[in-house]
């Protein structure tokens, strides 16, 4: 037995360290870092949303109708907000939580995309599903994220009621569903940013 332990000491140490990490508070950051590495491989790049097919006159007409998704929200400081206030822009809605490793893995890419995107054409709406809002706020402060983050003020309707997170929904300026992606993805690509801004410009 001792000879077997000596022979397999390296594997035993690795497995023990892995078990230790998985059973402690280190699990969340370690798993999210590993998943961030997977995103960096380029295999999880998000498919850019397609441009709108309708012409400008049809789009402007649709902007005068009721917004399809009048979703009530709360800002980080508890003020009421609503998804319909972003009418006229393409909207990237991302559902996440501070306890979700793949959510944390994709957030640096979302932050980078947010900083590069023309926000006169595109609105970012990150919706935290944390039961304790303070946990989400602490994460944002610790990481220095500046993306607009909200909390749901009512049950999430379709197409936001994803059975898993992270989940990202893209809306046209008139509030129509343009695209949806369930699971983590790398959104920080020139193609995705260009497609978002084109969608926001009525492309």
N, C-alpha and C positions, 0 to 999 in steps of 0.2 A: 504493500500500500504506500509506504513512504517513497519507494522508487517511482511509483506512478505519479505521486504528487509532485515530486521533483521534476519529472519529465514533462508534466503538463502545467507547471507553475504559471507560465505566462497566460495561458488560457483561463486558468482558475482566477488569476488576479483580474483579468479583463471582465470575466463574468461577474465576479464579486463587485467590482466597481460599477458595472452596469446595473446590477440589482440594487446597489446602494443608491445610485442616482434615481432610479425609477421609483424608489420607495420614499423619496424625500421631496422637499420643495425645489430641488434642483431639476426635477423632471421637466417642468414647463420650459425653462430657458434652454436646457440642453436639447430637447426635442425640437423646439422652434429654430434653434441654430442649425441643427442637422437638416431640417426641412428648408431653411433659407439656402443652404448649400445646394439642395436639389433644384430649387428655383434658379439658382445661378448657372446651372448646367444648360439652361435654355430650352429644356424639354417641356416646360410648363408655361410657355408664353401664351398669353391670352389672344384669342382671335379678334382682330379689330372689328368693331360693329359696322354693319353695312350702312351706307348713306341712305337717306330717305328717298323714296321713289316719287313722291308727290312734288309738284312744282311749287314755287314760292307763293302763288296766290292761294292754292289749296291749304298750304301750311298756315298762312296768315288767317285764313278763315277758321281753321281748326283751333287756333289759339283763342278765338272768341267763344268757344264752347266750354262746357264744364271740364275742368281738369280731371282726367280719368282716375287719378290716384290722390285724392285729398287726404293724405296720411298725417294725422296729428302727431307732433313731436315735441320734445322738450330740449332746450339748449343745455349746455354744460352747467350754466348757472340757474337752470330751472325756469327759464322764460318759455312761453308757448311759441311754437313754430309750426309750419305746415309744409309739406312737400310741394304744394301748389304754388308757394311763393317763388319757386324756381322756374315757373312757366316762362318760356321764351329761351331757355338754355337746354342743351343736352345735360342730362343728370346721371352721374355715376353714383349709385346707391350701393354701399358695401355693408353687409351685416357681419358683425364680428363680436368677440368677447375677449376679455383679458385672460381667461382661463383656457383659451383655444390655441394650441401650438401652431396649426397651419395659418390661423388668422395673424398671429404675431410674425410668422415667417414672411407673409406677403405685405405687411404694413410698411416696411422701409421702401419697397417699390412703389406703393401707392403714394407715400409721402413725396418721393422723388418725382412721380408723375404730376402730382398736384403742383409742385413748385415750378414745373416747366410748362404747364398748360395755361392757355388763355382763359382765365376765369370769367371774362366777359361773355364767353361762348359756352363754357362748361361749368356746371356746379358739382361739387363733391359733397355727398351726404353720407357720412359714415355713421351707422346706427349701432350703438353698443347694446348688446343683449345681456349685459351684466346685471344680476339681481341687485348688487350693491354698486351704485354709480360711483362711489368713492374709489373703487378698485380701478375702474376705467380711467378716472381722472388722474389717479396716481401714476398709472402706466404712461399716459400721454405726457405728463410732466416729466417723468423720468427719462423718457425717450426723446423729448423735445419735439413731438409731433405737433404740427400746426394745422392739420386738416380739420375742416368743420365736423364736429362730432355731436351727435344728438342721441336722445333716448326715446324709445317709442312711448307715446302717451295713450295708446290703444292697441288692441290686438292687431298684428300685422296681416293685412289681406293679401290675396294673390296679386302679383307674382312675388311678393316678398316673404311669404310664409314657407321658406325653405325648410326641409326636414333636417338639414345639416348646415353648418357654417365652416368656413367663410362662404358667402354667397354674394355675387355681384350682379346687379340689375342695371341696365343702361336704358334710359328713357329719352325719347326725342323731345325737342322743344315744346311740342304740343302735349307731351305727357304720355305718348304711346310707347309701348314696349318695343325696344329696338333689339335688345339682346339680353341674355342671362347666362351667367357662368357659376356653376356650383363647384366648390372645392377651391383650393389655393391655386393661384396663377401669378405669373409675372406680368404686370400691366405696364411696367416702365420700359416701353419700346417706342421708337419714333413712329412706327406704323400705327400703333394703338393711339398715341397722342394725336397724330394727324387725322385719323378717322373720327376721333371724338370731337375735335375742333371743327371738322367739316360737317359733322352731324349738327353741332351747335350753331353753325352758320347757315343751316338750312340746306346742307349739301345733299 
